[in-house]
Amino acid sequence: MTRPTLLAGRDKKSFPLFTVIATILIAVILALFFFEMWFLERFTPVCVDGNSMLSTLQSGDWLYADAKDTPERGDVVIVDVKEYVNEYGHPLFQSGGQPITFIIKRVIATEGDEIFCENHSVWLKKRGEEAFSRLNEPYAQGKTPDFSMVSLKEGEIFVMGDNREVSYDCTETGPLYFRSVTGVIPDWAIEYKGAITVWESFRNNFRDLF
């Protein structure tokens, strides 16, 4: 008796190349979608507007702000300045006569610190220290305007722009509140700001198509 050929004569199924490619693309798109949802829960895209942070940052640069990080001295931060007004009730932070909602600056001092600037050099006495130290600021551009001693109270923060001659900051307004900081810019976001700017510009242009 001859055995029946069960499998030997059966042709192997083949998947069209486009089906494989489509499956991979769908998987990649889904992975990117869920990654972006997770990423944007913590990091907020922000675009720099103005030259107060030159040469660290330029107007038009895109960055990511970490809303869950705690700002420390030396960090670049986003500050909500809507609540700050002068004695007449007018916004302290304006541009072209219009109120500014957010600013991007660098943290120089925090609560308990004392700070002043003399002969364009910034001197800082950190909380718990006995003596002032002259700050080494390789990020600073231009001459820092002199200002008198400022003692930071609990919950206060002192921020300045890197482009010292054009930045409107705590050297003129006095300390801001720690609670006003809405995000910290990670070092990697500053380092890869070029790639982030390209990516966010692409995302914005893509959204404009729909």
Secondary structure, 3 states (H helix, E strand, C coil): CCCCCCCCCCCCCCCCHHHHHHHHHHHHHHHHHHHHHHHHHHEEEEECCCCCCCCCCCCCCEEEEECCCCCCCCCEEEEECCCCECCCCCECCEECCEECCEEEEEEEEECCCEEEEECCEEEEECCCCCCCEECCCCCCECCCCCEEEEECCCCEEEEECCECCCCCCHHHHCCEEHHHEEEEECHHHHHCHHHHHHHHHHHHHHHHCC
